[in-house]
Amino acid sequence: MNDKEKFESLFAICISLAEAGQSPSVGLLRGKAPFRVSVLEAIEVIKRFNQHQQLEANKPKTLTDQQRIKELEARVAQLEQAIGVMESRLAKLDNI
């Protein structure tokens, strides 16, 4: 098994641990791996897994067309309400 295959296998174990609600740790990773894993290898995989998780969390959410339309309609309604308030204030200033 080459290094890339080992990394991918260990990364997959990290993903399965995270999906099960467990935080990947060196001990868990080494225990679940079907082959010998050094502490340094486990640390490196966990480090990369955590970086990957942070990147995924920082990605902007993708919306369906329907969700996007609803959000845009809500923004338009807010803007129309704000314009109405501004127009009424301007009308009061004109009367003074």
Steps between C-alpha positions, in 0.01 A plus 500: 500500500653832397491822702213651301279194555587499871413870528168454319411203719584689820314810377193282433523368856508860628188577299318196635600590856375856453171376354461276805537807721852422616793734464786324321795444731834328462390206713168452321659530159776253580249260653260508205766477228536154341878551483775639719495877531772705665409779737647755258290366211186513713574856611557613140175343377301650788657839438400489132155370589443793737617746233259341255215531752577871550500560125168322467352708781617824337354418159201711409181303505349413164133580471238350279325736263189498719699589814683776318174643368349502850805678643498758222127560544554557872779749426280684249221522759743645757631753249147605401411546866814710558418717196146549633639622833741735324224639277277570799784679680573707190132589473504620861807715428327654197204599719718687747 
